[in-house]
Amino acid sequence: MLTAMLSSLLLLIVPILARSHSTADTHITRHGSALYLGPNRWTASGANVYWLGLDENVQPPAGEPYDPITKASYPTKARITEAFDTLVALGARTARSQTMGVSVGNPLSVMPSLGVVNEKAFESMDWAVREARRTGVRIFAPFVSTPSRVHALILDGKEIKRLRIR
């Protein structure tokens, strides 16, 4: 039993330890239709971890920031770290997180209302960037949520409105 547990643990840890940190500052480049990380061919594979900026899946403990209208809270450092470790264990190279780029429209967003910046909202995003760097995973943070209709959510009192941006 102990041998099986240690073997399972090694299967999770070895990919994390084996990940090269020398490429953390290397840009992904394109040559023709191929992508490269340094001299090596690179392909994007990963998961949609959309909640790295705002998380509506977990209700935080009492006293922590929480928006009951959108059920949004900030993800914990432990939850973010676990997500990146899981991505690495599964061989992922990327994480898409729309709430790191599209973050408007509720009191916990980067921009809760037009022209107002919520500095607290950057804490979970900063931790996600730190964990991405630690694990070698690249983050895709889209700045619009729909390619066919660019829009933003703007909070007006308690009502959320969709505005088309041209």
C-alpha positions as CSV (number, residue, x, y, z in Angstrom):
1,M,0.0,0.0,0.0
2,L,2.8,2.4,1.0
3,T,4.7,1.6,-2.2
4,A,1.6,2.3,-4.3
5,M,1.1,5.7,-2.6
6,L,4.8,6.7,-3.0
7,S,4.6,5.7,-6.7
8,S,1.5,7.8,-7.2
9,L,3.2,10.7,-5.5
10,L,6.3,10.4,-7.7
11,L,4.1,10.4,-10.8
12,L,2.7,13.8,-9.7
13,I,6.0,15.3,-8.5
14,V,8.4,14.2,-11.2
15,P,6.8,16.3,-14.1
16,I,6.8,19.3,-11.8
17,L,10.5,18.9,-10.9
18,A,11.4,18.1,-14.5
19,R,9.8,21.3,-15.9
20,S,12.6,23.5,-17.2
21,H,12.7,26.9,-15.6
22,S,15.3,28.2,-18.1
23,T,12.6,29.0,-20.6
24,A,10.6,31.3,-18.3
25,D,12.0,34.4,-20.0
26,T,12.0,32.9,-23.5
27,H,9.4,34.2,-25.9
28,I,7.4,32.0,-28.1
29,T,8.2,32.8,-31.7
30,R,6.7,31.8,-35.0
31,H,8.6,30.6,-38.1
32,G,6.1,30.0,-40.9
33,S,3.2,28.1,-39.4
34,A,5.2,26.6,-36.5
35,L,5.7,28.0,-33.0
36,Y,9.0,27.7,-31.1
37,L,10.1,28.1,-27.6
38,G,13.8,28.8,-28.0
39,P,15.1,26.2,-30.5
40,N,12.3,23.7,-29.8
41,R,9.0,23.4,-31.6
42,W,6.1,24.3,-29.3
43,T,2.5,23.5,-29.3
44,A,-0.3,25.0,-27.2
45,S,-2.1,22.5,-25.1
46,G,-3.9,23.1,-21.8
47,A,-7.1,23.9,-20.0
48,N,-9.6,26.7,-19.5
49,V,-8.9,27.8,-15.9
50,Y,-11.2,30.8,-16.3
51,W,-11.5,31.5,-12.6
52,L,-7.9,32.7,-11.9
53,G,-9.1,36.3,-11.5
54,L,-12.7,35.8,-10.2
55,D,-14.1,32.5,-8.9
56,E,-17.8,31.8,-8.6
57,N,-17.3,28.1,-7.8
58,V,-16.3,28.5,-4.1
59,Q,-18.0,30.6,-1.5
60,P,-15.2,32.1,0.7
61,P,-15.2,32.1,4.6
62,A,-17.2,34.8,6.3
63,G,-15.4,38.2,6.1
64,E,-13.6,37.5,2.8
65,P,-14.6,39.5,-0.3
66,Y,-17.7,38.1,-1.9
67,D,-20.3,39.4,-4.4
68,P,-23.6,37.7,-3.7
69,I,-25.1,38.9,-7.0
70,T,-22.5,37.3,-9.2
71,K,-21.4,34.8,-6.6
72,A,-17.9,35.9,-7.3
73,S,-14.9,35.8,-4.9
74,Y,-11.2,35.8,-5.3
75,P,-9.6,32.3,-5.7
76,T,-7.2,31.4,-2.9
77,K,-3.4,31.1,-3.4
78,A,-3.7,27.4,-2.6
79,R,-6.5,26.8,-5.2
80,I,-4.4,28.6,-7.8
81,T,-1.2,26.7,-6.9
82,E,-3.1,23.4,-7.0
83,A,-4.5,24.2,-10.5
84,F,-1.0,24.9,-12.0
85,D,0.5,21.8,-10.4
86,T,-2.4,19.8,-11.9
87,L,-1.8,21.3,-15.3
88,V,1.9,20.4,-15.2
89,A,1.1,16.9,-13.9
90,L,-1.2,16.4,-17.0
91,G,1.4,17.8,-19.4
92,A,-0.3,21.1,-20.1
93,R,1.6,24.1,-21.5
94,T,-1.1,26.7,-21.3
95,A,-4.0,28.0,-19.2
96,R,-6.7,30.2,-20.6
97,S,-8.2,32.6,-18.0
98,Q,-10.8,35.0,-19.2
99,T,-11.3,36.6,-15.7
100,M,-7.7,37.8,-15.8
101,G,-8.4,39.8,-19.0
102,V,-12.1,40.5,-19.0
103,S,-12.6,41.8,-15.5
104,V,-15.4,44.4,-15.4
105,G,-18.9,44.7,-14.0
106,N,-19.0,43.6,-10.4
107,P,-17.5,45.0,-7.2
108,L,-14.7,42.5,-7.2
109,S,-13.6,43.1,-10.8
110,V,-10.4,45.0,-11.8
111,M,-12.8,47.7,-13.0
112,P,-16.0,47.6,-11.0
113,S,-17.3,50.7,-12.8
114,L,-15.9,52.8,-15.6
115,G,-12.7,54.5,-14.6
116,V,-12.5,52.9,-11.1
117,V,-9.7,50.5,-10.5
118,N,-9.8,47.9,-7.7
119,E,-6.2,47.1,-6.7
120,K,-7.3,44.1,-4.6
121,A,-8.5,42.3,-7.7
122,F,-4.8,42.1,-8.9
123,E,-3.7,39.9,-5.9
124,S,-5.1,36.6,-7.3
125,M,-3.9,37.5,-10.8
126,D,-0.4,38.3,-9.5
127,W,-0.3,34.9,-7.8
128,A,-1.5,33.2,-10.9
129,V,1.3,34.8,-12.9
130,R,3.8,33.8,-10.2
131,E,2.6,30.2,-10.4
132,A,2.6,30.2,-14.2
133,R,6.2,31.3,-14.1
134,R,7.1,28.7,-11.5
135,T,5.6,25.9,-13.5
136,G,6.5,27.1,-17.0
137,V,2.8,27.2,-18.0
138,R,1.8,30.1,-20.4
139,I,-1.3,32.1,-19.7
140,F,-3.8,33.2,-22.3
141,A,-5.8,36.1,-20.9
142,P,-8.3,37.3,-23.5
143,F,-9.4,40.9,-23.3
144,V,-12.7,40.4,-25.0
145,S,-15.1,37.6,-24.2
146,T,-16.7,37.0,-27.6
147,P,-14.8,37.3,-30.9
148,S,-18.0,37.9,-33.0
149,R,-19.4,40.7,-30.7
150,V,-17.0,42.7,-28.6
151,H,-18.7,43.8,-25.4
152,A,-18.2,44.7,-21.8
153,L,-20.3,44.2,-18.7
154,I,-20.8,47.4,-16.8
155,L,-22.4,47.5,-13.4
156,D,-25.1,50.1,-13.1
157,G,-26.4,49.9,-9.5
158,K,-27.5,46.2,-9.3
159,E,-28.2,45.8,-13.0
160,I,-25.6,44.4,-15.4
161,K,-25.9,45.8,-18.9
162,R,-24.2,44.7,-22.0
163,L,-22.8,47.4,-24.2
164,R,-21.5,46.9,-27.7
165,I,-18.1,48.4,-28.2
166,R,-17.3,49.3,-31.8
